Amino acid sequence: MQQDKHPSYRPVVFRDRSAGYAFLTRSTASSEQTIDWDDGNSYPVIDVEISAESHPFFTGKARVVDTEGQVAKFERRYGDEGGRTDDGKDEGGKGAS
């Protein structure tokens, strides 16, 4: 590995402000702010808006889409036939392709 080409890879704390959750990992990200961790050491802290603790997909609080309502809405809009007549031609007069 060549010297002075790669950023320093060190322990960093990522803190999710909305969930009050923080975890220690290694990263090349830097920060002026520091936090005292459980092991007694001080580490740079990076504040993030969303993490696995607060993201709806991972917490199980994701919005459920009403698929039955979507199908009914499609059928109301386009009908059961999809715009074709009984003879297989479009309503515009052209044959089925």
C-alpha positions as CSV (number, residue, x, y, z in Angstrom):
1,M,0.0,0.0,0.0
2,Q,1.5,3.4,-1.0
3,Q,1.9,5.9,1.8
4,D,-0.1,9.2,1.9
5,K,-2.6,8.1,-0.7
6,H,-5.2,6.5,1.5
7,P,-7.3,8.3,4.1
8,S,-6.9,7.2,7.7
9,Y,-9.2,4.4,8.8
10,R,-10.0,4.7,12.5
11,P,-12.8,4.0,15.0
12,V,-15.8,6.4,14.7
13,V,-19.1,6.6,16.4
14,F,-22.2,7.1,14.3
15,R,-25.2,8.5,16.2
16,D,-28.8,8.5,15.0
17,R,-30.3,11.6,16.5
18,S,-33.9,10.7,15.9
19,A,-33.7,7.3,17.6
20,G,-31.1,8.1,20.3
21,Y,-29.0,5.2,19.0
22,A,-25.2,5.2,18.6
23,F,-22.7,2.5,17.4
24,L,-19.0,2.3,17.2
25,T,-17.4,1.2,13.9
26,R,-14.4,1.9,11.8
27,S,-14.6,4.5,9.0
28,T,-12.6,7.1,7.0
29,A,-15.2,9.8,7.9
30,S,-13.9,12.6,10.1
31,S,-15.5,15.0,12.5
32,E,-14.6,17.8,14.9
33,Q,-17.1,16.6,17.5
34,T,-16.1,13.8,19.9
35,I,-18.0,11.6,22.3
36,D,-16.9,9.6,25.4
37,W,-17.7,5.9,24.7
38,D,-18.5,3.1,27.2
39,D,-14.9,1.9,27.1
40,G,-13.6,5.2,28.4
41,N,-12.1,6.4,25.1
42,S,-13.1,9.5,23.2
43,Y,-14.0,9.0,19.5
44,P,-15.1,11.3,16.7
45,V,-18.9,11.3,16.3
46,I,-20.9,11.5,13.0
47,D,-24.6,12.5,13.4
48,V,-26.9,10.8,10.9
49,E,-30.6,11.4,10.2
50,I,-31.6,7.8,9.7
51,S,-30.2,4.4,10.6
52,A,-31.5,0.8,10.9
53,E,-33.0,1.8,14.3
54,S,-35.2,4.5,12.9
55,H,-35.8,3.5,9.2
56,P,-39.4,2.3,8.7
57,F,-38.3,-0.8,6.7
58,F,-36.1,-2.1,9.4
59,T,-38.4,-1.2,12.4
60,G,-41.4,-2.9,10.9
61,K,-43.4,0.4,10.8
62,A,-43.4,0.6,7.0
63,R,-46.6,1.8,5.3
64,V,-48.6,-1.1,3.9
65,V,-50.0,-0.4,0.4
66,D,-53.6,-1.4,-0.1
67,T,-53.1,-3.6,-3.2
68,E,-56.8,-4.5,-3.4
69,G,-57.7,-0.8,-3.6
70,Q,-55.1,-0.3,-6.3
71,V,-56.6,-3.1,-8.4
72,A,-60.1,-1.7,-8.1
73,K,-58.8,1.7,-9.0
74,F,-57.2,0.3,-12.1
75,E,-60.4,-1.5,-13.2
76,R,-62.5,1.6,-12.6
77,R,-60.1,3.6,-14.7
78,Y,-59.5,1.2,-17.6
79,G,-62.4,-1.3,-17.3
80,D,-62.2,-5.1,-17.5
81,E,-61.6,-5.2,-21.3
82,G,-58.6,-2.9,-21.3
83,G,-59.8,-0.8,-24.3
84,R,-60.4,-3.6,-26.8
85,T,-63.7,-4.5,-28.5
86,D,-65.0,-8.1,-28.9
87,D,-63.5,-8.5,-32.4
88,G,-60.0,-8.0,-31.1
89,K,-59.5,-4.5,-32.6
90,D,-58.6,-1.4,-30.6
91,E,-61.3,1.2,-30.4
92,G,-59.2,3.3,-32.8
93,G,-60.0,0.8,-35.6
94,K,-56.5,-0.9,-36.0
95,G,-56.1,-4.6,-35.6
96,A,-54.5,-6.3,-32.6
97,S,-50.7,-6.4,-32.9
